[in-house]
Amino acid sequence: MAKPFYPESIAVIGVSEKSDNLGKNIVKNLLDFQYEGKIYPVGQTEGYVYGLKIFTSVEQITSKIGLAVFLIPAKAVPDHFEACARKGVKRIIISSGGFSELGEDRTDLEERLLSVARENDIRFLGPNCIALINQDNGVCMPFVRLSRFPNGRISLLTQSGGVGLSFIFMFSAQNLGINKYVSLGNKLNLGETDIIPFLEKDKSTGVIGLYLEEINKGREFISAVRGCTKPIVALKTNTTVTGNRTAKSHTAAIANDDRVVDAVFKQLGVARVSELDDLPPACKIFEMPPMKGKRIAIITPTGGYAVILADLCEKYGFTLPAFPKGFTAYVSKHVRAGVINLTNPLDLGDMFDLQMVANTVMRALQEEEFDALMLSWIYMRDTGITIDSINIFPLLDKMLKMIPKPVVLSMVGNPADIAQLQKTTKYPIFTTPEESIKALKILYDFSTSAVSLRTQEPVIKDIDEAKIAKILDAAAAEGRKELGMESLDILAAAGIPTAQTRLAATAADACAAAAELGFPVALKIASPDILHKTEVKGIILNIANEKECTDAFVKLTESVKKTSPGSKILGVHVQKMAAKGREIVIGAKENESFGHVVLFGLGGVFVEVLEDVALRVAPIGPLDADNMLSEIKAKKVLGAFRGMQPADAEAIKDILFRVSTLVTKFPIIKELDINPVVAYETGGGCLAVDARMILG
Amino acid sequence: MAKPFYPESIAVIGVSEKSDNLGKNIVKNLLDFQYEGKIYPVGQTEGYVYGLKIFTSVEQITSKIGLAVFLIPAKAVPDHFEACARKGVKRIIISSGGFSELGEDRTDLEERLLSVARENDIRFLGPNCIALINQDNGVCMPFVRLSRFPNGRISLLTQSGGVGLSFIFMFSAQNLGINKYVSLGNKLNLGETDIIPFLEKDKSTGVIGLYLEEINKGREFISAVRGCTKPIVALKTNTTVTGNRTAKSHTAAIANDDRVVDAVFKQLGVARVSELDDLPPACKIFEMPPMKGKRIAIITPTGGYAVILADLCEKYGFTLPAFPKGFTAYVSKHVRAGVINLTNPLDLGDMFDLQMVANTVMRALQEEEFDALMLSWIYMRDTGITIDSINIFPLLDKMLKMIPKPVVLSMVGNPADIAQLQKTTKYPIFTTPEESIKALKILYDFSTSAVSLRTQEPVIKDIDEAKIAKILDAAAAEGRKELGMESLDILAAAGIPTAQTRLAATAADACAAAAELGFPVALKIASPDILHKTEVKGIILNIANEKECTDAFVKLTESVKKTSPGSKILGVHVQKMAAKGREIVIGAKENESFGHVVLFGLGGVFVEVLEDVALRVAPIGPLDADNMLSEIKAKKVLGAFRGMQPADAEAIKDILFRVSTLVTKFPIIKELDINPVVAYETGGGCLAVDARMILG
């Protein structure tokens, strides 16, 4: 994968002397960024650009070509692609648009490229992109002219070239160095799943920023991120119906279920940002040392910012411990007027001596009570208040080296001044309090959990695979794709506690089964044709005695004949009524991109009305299960609630692991819905009461 | 209220020749901003500042003083305040800090100021503020030196001086003119409730921006905003426990219930922003004509922005209708290459001719299908692509004059370039897509609903006041502050349908009552000492016959004797079981600042676990009731749900109006909780089943 970033020579296909030729810009960028390899412009007509000869075909070039970048009409691409293959070029970038993003009829073009690539062991980027940049060697191939920008530890992968360009502008303006930049486009061959593993090994890259409109190879994405120890920050768009209509015609992007994407990012410790503007600060915060706890000390020059920051800390789960006595004694000795409360946030208000501010910051930093410090500052010039904010940067730099805790500088003031400071200062400057705290949360999450999330071992439970296979095979032999109550047998074989159930063909059988199981029981219509029993009035609950049981049998079979005529009726399932507990829902469903996704939620309105569910891609690990239980909005219900002790979390997680194992080992199960599972108080376990399954 | 903004002369109290004197800055600001009235510096020592004589007391000044601004230690303020009173000064600004924000012991100081003000008919701003600015006459009194900044249609009221200063910087940097600026500080006398009505009349003010840490006079705030026809944009902080601890020591702010604040803003069409950075664009959007519908046409130069904008439109409830045929025909005639999809958003990609872009915008604007247009643009210089974005502004300006629809320009690129453009261009420039769409949503909401919300007449229902007074008086006579089932009698008198209920002292009475009402019934323990009947196991539901009724009576009275020993038991309430329907909760509670707040939510877990409630301050109007029903997260339950027809919205709203009327006419009711109200299908009405009340 290193090759496209380190080509020994580059052929630029699509260059002419014409003034509006865009291919020429690629050549100029390579020259301006001081690429040291050979550059071979190729075009339809001979000539010269920037002192370089334009060849009319790659065959004319006698030397070896490390990489070819195309900027020619889509229909001309395959021929040139084949010419490159013949010439032995192994890395190609197709910047041209006009492929499947314009419609299904263009997929032929793409198939041809893919087949030539396969036959000739070629890897290619694009089409429909603006190529890549590597600041380590001056490889800069966008067809938009660029000025030199700072090199640094951040590498960006972006599906949209235009959005990626904006990021170059935005990052550079904040003196945030971009080391490598890749415009992914339609991702026909190379995508983020190929490049992330390369960036993990790349010594120049410290932070990976992503702009994605789709994750089309979800499983590979998960593997790529699991192998990565570096911070990854992602902006993923195309989250709505309208967005997808648009993305399809932009980068031919598929529509991901955004709840799954969100779950995957949580599962992998990928920091997801929601707005364009959030990406630079989210990458910038990694210029700071790790943040290992939640405790922040805040120093501000004005009470309003103290209030805003205090609100934000609570909102983002940080704490503001009181300052230790030694610190408050120190500050009160040096404050000008007596109008300061020595609380955290500390409103320094009247302290206009910058050295003194720096000393105060340093003093606070030494306190073990704090894991990070935020210095909120108003940058003022010519305000009649003696302050020269600019001198604070060397002081802060020195501190960071002495005490490795994050010292976040949040600076507001005249935006032009702040922009100028950001552009010229090495020390990272954040602007609004909101920006700073959001970024700090990203640092905290990465510092405390990302690597353990990515490297957790999945929990694979011992399940009776032979028995499960037998039930599934039987269904397959009968051509049945949907399983009702026999799903419970599969779950039982997977080690999940299920309500005791008997099939009864007659009312008398039902009564006998009920007597054996013990009243009260439930009767549920047994038919291979009926999956949604409630909809056809196929369930009667709380049957207390034989008479009710006989009546229920008759009522059920007759009502179902009416509501679902023609269904084959085997009789009823007699099930011992489960004792009362919390009803939860556990399930799994195959996702086109990511494979099987495990679902957890509370029963009833929580799932049905509020879609309050937690998702994770199978197989799940111990942290995933913990997080699923704690991330639902209604998690309060799982604690001590309405006179009940907390729910048996271990038993719930055990079912999650078993479901995760089941669908991992039997991917033929496309959909599994255990609803309800009754969860009892801690130690009391769980009971799966009803379930259905769809097979592939 | 105009006086502090238009003083004929100003005394600045707290000026000296010393280099670190801050009072001097006030004088300099007045001179720099070309205040034309007389300026009288007053200090402890005679001398001169900026050529003006320093008086040592206000008494020395022979001419009339229109306004005095104080910047002296808190303890010295009262004496000078009295001196000003003697001198006949009617308007004072106390910039000094050190009052109740530092602790309860300083309230004496404040009491003294208030009493002198009362006796002498003085109105004053502050303490603990940075005074005010009026750009119409050069009154500029902050003690921080300011450079001249643009005048315009926006006036800002801000509780924090520091945050307010940042806004001056931020607004000015975007060439957004601020006309009046008021730093409110501790709001001991004058506050936003006094100044909003003045700004409504003020011809120079077109938009009002607020930064508030508290709304301490909620009723007055509501009146002030109801009388205002101008857009109001508010950033309200101090929303958390931590924030409140901090705000108390900053501006001595009280803690508002943020859910109530949020409801009040919705009720009044005040646009609430959540971040500091959101205020300038939210004010700026009002430079545009009103937006009268939801339909947007989007034109972008890159597909990535098209995707982002499409997502945002869906998220914020806008629609993107297809372009009419005439328009697409026009565009396809003028596009350079065939790589464009003629969809909305329109990715112009290859169209680099700016006049052509402008023509396209103009053409789209003429289409009746659209209520607003967004032009997303990447500003590029020296990129090798022929584009000169700067020339677009005059074209856009011309368009707005011809067709009064919003044309929002969202411009990304090098932030320094964008900042420079914003600073120098009259046409409002927004940056990220998120910023633009959020601002447009604010414009849309104001254009379509703010004035009707503010001017709606409350719905006052005819209720049996005499009967209600009688029940309340009886309770008062007995010294009871908490009412249980008799609350239902009050509700019935207020015209709210309630479940039929009988008090029964014995089991036999209970059976007789049940027979009269008709089985099944519920028995509920009747005791003036027991308000929460469920907690003491004081309710038995679904009693089917006389035997069950007798058993239930015994069981109830005995169990309550155990769970609530010593309670006076009157017997039981026998209540006809309500037919099944949706359970909802309706209530009201007095709020310290805003008065009575009416609450609506769904019963059970929705309120208990998810706090999914809608609030409005009483008395409520028709739009309020509609919005309450539609703003709960689980509103789906009110529609066709689980085989039920939609709930009877008219009947629910009728109860809301009656509760609103009840607490408005009987403010002695501090808290009212009707739980549950059973709501039936449309036309079926509602039934209040249980209720409790707390009296003041």
HADDOCK unambig.tbl for C-alpha pairs under 7 A between the chains (distance, minus, plus):
assign (segid A and resid 25 and name CA) (segid B and resid 384 and name CA) 6.50 0.50 0.50
assign (segid A and resid 97 and name CA) (segid B and resid 339 and name CA) 6.98 0.50 0.50
assign (segid A and resid 98 and name CA) (segid B and resid 339 and name CA) 5.55 0.50 0.50
assign (segid A and resid 102 and name CA) (segid B and resid 341 and name CA) 6.99 0.50 0.50
assign (segid A and resid 144 and name CA) (segid B and resid 383 and name CA) 5.28 0.50 0.50
assign (segid A and resid 144 and name CA) (segid B and resid 384 and name CA) 6.13 0.50 0.50
assign (segid A and resid 144 and name CA) (segid B and resid 385 and name CA) 6.81 0.50 0.50
assign (segid A and resid 145 and name CA) (segid B and resid 382 and name CA) 6.66 0.50 0.50
assign (segid A and resid 145 and name CA) (segid B and resid 383 and name CA) 3.90 0.50 0.50
assign (segid A and resid 145 and name CA) (segid B and resid 384 and name CA) 5.18 0.50 0.50
assign (segid A and resid 146 and name CA) (segid B and resid 383 and name CA) 5.91 0.50 0.50
assign (segid A and resid 160 and name CA) (segid B and resid 304 and name CA) 5.14 0.50 0.50
assign (segid A and resid 162 and name CA) (segid B and resid 302 and name CA) 5.56 0.50 0.50
assign (segid A and resid 162 and name CA) (segid B and resid 304 and name CA) 6.28 0.50 0.50
assign (segid A and resid 163 and name CA) (segid B and resid 304 and name CA) 5.68 0.50 0.50
assign (segid A and resid 163 and name CA) (segid B and resid 305 and name CA) 6.78 0.50 0.50
assign (segid A and resid 166 and name CA) (segid B and resid 412 and name CA) 6.56 0.50 0.50
assign (segid A and resid 166 and name CA) (segid B and resid 413 and name CA) 5.35 0.50 0.50
assign (segid A and resid 169 and name CA) (segid B and resid 413 and name CA) 5.80 0.50 0.50
assign (segid A and resid 169 and name CA) (segid B and resid 414 and name CA) 4.58 0.50 0.50
assign (segid A and resid 169 and name CA) (segid B and resid 415 and name CA) 6.97 0.50 0.50
assign (segid A and resid 170 and name CA) (segid B and resid 414 and name CA) 6.04 0.50 0.50
assign (segid A and resid 170 and name CA) (segid B and resid 415 and name CA) 6.14 0.50 0.50
assign (segid A and resid 173 and name CA) (segid B and resid 414 and name CA) 6.63 0.50 0.50
assign (segid A and resid 173 and name CA) (segid B and resid 415 and name CA) 6.30 0.50 0.50
assign (segid A and resid 173 and name CA) (segid B and resid 416 and name CA) 6.93 0.50 0.50
assign (segid A and resid 237 and name CA) (segid B and resid 307 and name CA) 6.98 0.50 0.50
assign (segid A and resid 237 and name CA) (segid B and resid 308 and name CA) 6.10 0.50 0.50
assign (segid A and resid 238 and name CA) (segid B and resid 307 and name CA) 6.04 0.50 0.50
assign (segid A and resid 238 and name CA) (segid B and resid 308 and name CA) 6.92 0.50 0.50
assign (segid A and resid 238 and name CA) (segid B and resid 311 and name CA) 6.23 0.50 0.50
assign (segid A and resid 239 and name CA) (segid B and resid 311 and name CA) 6.26 0.50 0.50
assign (segid A and resid 240 and name CA) (segid B and resid 311 and name CA) 5.36 0.50 0.50
assign (segid A and resid 240 and name CA) (segid B and resid 314 and name CA) 6.80 0.50 0.50
assign (segid A and resid 242 and name CA) (segid B and resid 310 and name CA) 5.47 0.50 0.50
assign (segid A and resid 242 and name CA) (segid B and resid 311 and name CA) 6.14 0.50 0.50
assign (segid A and resid 242 and name CA) (segid B and resid 314 and name CA) 6.46 0.50 0.50
assign (segid A and resid 243 and name CA) (segid B and resid 307 and name CA) 5.06 0.50 0.50
assign (segid A and resid 243 and name CA) (segid B and resid 308 and name CA) 6.90 0.50 0.50
assign (segid A and resid 243 and name CA) (segid B and resid 310 and name CA) 4.64 0.50 0.50
assign (segid A and resid 243 and name CA) (segid B and resid 311 and name CA) 4.51 0.50 0.50
assign (segid A and resid 246 and name CA) (segid B and resid 306 and name CA) 6.65 0.50 0.50
assign (segid A and resid 246 and name CA) (segid B and resid 307 and name CA) 5.43 0.50 0.50
assign (segid A and resid 246 and name CA) (segid B and resid 310 and name CA) 6.94 0.50 0.50
assign (segid A and resid 247 and name CA) (segid B and resid 307 and name CA) 5.44 0.50 0.50
assign (segid A and resid 249 and name CA) (segid B and resid 341 and name CA) 6.92 0.50 0.50
assign (segid A and resid 250 and name CA) (segid B and resid 303 and name CA) 5.16 0.50 0.50
assign (segid A and resid 275 and name CA) (segid B and resid 434 and name CA) 6.66 0.50 0.50
assign (segid A and resid 276 and name CA) (segid B and resid 432 and name CA) 6.89 0.50 0.50
assign (segid A and resid 302 and name CA) (segid B and resid 162 and name CA) 5.56 0.50 0.50
assign (segid A and resid 303 and name CA) (segid B and resid 250 and name CA) 5.16 0.50 0.50
assign (segid A and resid 304 and name CA) (segid B and resid 160 and name CA) 5.14 0.50 0.50
assign (segid A and resid 304 and name CA) (segid B and resid 162 and name CA) 6.28 0.50 0.50
assign (segid A and resid 304 and name CA) (segid B and resid 163 and name CA) 5.67 0.50 0.50
assign (segid A and resid 305 and name CA) (segid B and resid 163 and name CA) 6.77 0.50 0.50
assign (segid A and resid 306 and name CA) (segid B and resid 246 and name CA) 6.66 0.50 0.50
assign (segid A and resid 307 and name CA) (segid B and resid 237 and name CA) 6.97 0.50 0.50
assign (segid A and resid 307 and name CA) (segid B and resid 238 and name CA) 6.04 0.50 0.50
assign (segid A and resid 307 and name CA) (segid B and resid 243 and name CA) 5.06 0.50 0.50
assign (segid A and resid 307 and name CA) (segid B and resid 246 and name CA) 5.45 0.50 0.50
assign (segid A and resid 307 and name CA) (segid B and resid 247 and name CA) 5.44 0.50 0.50
assign (segid A and resid 308 and name CA) (segid B and resid 237 and name CA) 6.09 0.50 0.50
assign (segid A and resid 308 and name CA) (segid B and resid 238 and name CA) 6.93 0.50 0.50
assign (segid A and resid 308 and name CA) (segid B and resid 243 and name CA) 6.90 0.50 0.50
assign (segid A and resid 310 and name CA) (segid B and resid 242 and name CA) 5.48 0.50 0.50
assign (segid A and resid 310 and name CA) (segid B and resid 243 and name CA) 4.64 0.50 0.50
assign (segid A and resid 310 and name CA) (segid B and resid 246 and name CA) 6.96 0.50 0.50
assign (segid A and resid 311 and name CA) (segid B and resid 238 and name CA) 6.23 0.50 0.50
assign (segid A and resid 311 and name CA) (segid B and resid 239 and name CA) 6.26 0.50 0.50
assign (segid A and resid 311 and name CA) (segid B and resid 240 and name CA) 5.36 0.50 0.50
assign (segid A and resid 311 and name CA) (segid B and resid 242 and name CA) 6.15 0.50 0.50
assign (segid A and resid 311 and name CA) (segid B and resid 243 and name CA) 4.51 0.50 0.50
assign (segid A and resid 314 and name CA) (segid B and resid 240 and name CA) 6.80 0.50 0.50
assign (segid A and resid 314 and name CA) (segid B and resid 242 and name CA) 6.49 0.50 0.50
assign (segid A and resid 339 and name CA) (segid B and resid 97 and name CA) 6.97 0.50 0.50
assign (segid A and resid 339 and name CA) (segid B and resid 98 and name CA) 5.56 0.50 0.50
assign (segid A and resid 341 and name CA) (segid B and resid 249 and name CA) 6.92 0.50 0.50
assign (segid A and resid 382 and name CA) (segid B and resid 145 and name CA) 6.68 0.50 0.50
assign (segid A and resid 383 and name CA) (segid B and resid 144 and name CA) 5.31 0.50 0.50
assign (segid A and resid 383 and name CA) (segid B and resid 145 and name CA) 3.90 0.50 0.50
assign (segid A and resid 383 and name CA) (segid B and resid 146 and name CA) 5.92 0.50 0.50
assign (segid A and resid 384 and name CA) (segid B and resid 25 and name CA) 6.55 0.50 0.50
assign (segid A and resid 384 and name CA) (segid B and resid 144 and name CA) 6.16 0.50 0.50
assign (segid A and resid 384 and name CA) (segid B and resid 145 and name CA) 5.21 0.50 0.50
assign (segid A and resid 385 and name CA) (segid B and resid 144 and name CA) 6.84 0.50 0.50
assign (segid A and resid 412 and name CA) (segid B and resid 166 and name CA) 6.57 0.50 0.50
assign (segid A and resid 413 and name CA) (segid B and resid 166 and name CA) 5.36 0.50 0.50
assign (segid A and resid 413 and name CA) (segid B and resid 169 and name CA) 5.81 0.50 0.50
assign (segid A and resid 414 and name CA) (segid B and resid 169 and name CA) 4.59 0.50 0.50
assign (segid A and resid 414 and name CA) (segid B and resid 170 and name CA) 6.05 0.50 0.50
assign (segid A and resid 414 and name CA) (segid B and resid 173 and name CA) 6.62 0.50 0.50
assign (segid A and resid 415 and name CA) (segid B and resid 169 and name CA) 6.96 0.50 0.50
assign (segid A and resid 415 and name CA) (segid B and resid 170 and name CA) 6.13 0.50 0.50
assign (segid A and resid 415 and name CA) (segid B and resid 173 and name CA) 6.28 0.50 0.50
assign (segid A and resid 416 and name CA) (segid B and resid 173 and name CA) 6.91 0.50 0.50
assign (segid A and resid 416 and name CA) (segid B and resid 419 and name CA) 6.83 0.50 0.50
assign (segid A and resid 419 and name CA) (segid B and resid 416 and name CA) 6.83 0.50 0.50
assign (segid A and resid 432 and name CA) (segid B and resid 276 and name CA) 6.89 0.50 0.50
assign (segid A and resid 434 and name CA) (segid B and resid 275 and name CA) 6.66 0.50 0.50
assign (segid A and resid 609 and name CA) (segid B and resid 634 and name CA) 6.19 0.50 0.50
assign (segid A and resid 609 and name CA) (segid B and resid 636 and name CA) 6.63 0.50 0.50
assign (segid A and resid 610 and name CA) (segid B and resid 634 and name CA) 6.43 0.50 0.50
assign (segid A and resid 634 and name CA) (segid B and resid 609 and name CA) 6.17 0.50 0.50
assign (segid A and resid 634 and name CA) (segid B and resid 610 and name CA) 6.43 0.50 0.50
assign (segid A and resid 636 and name CA) (segid B and resid 609 and name CA) 6.62 0.50 0.50
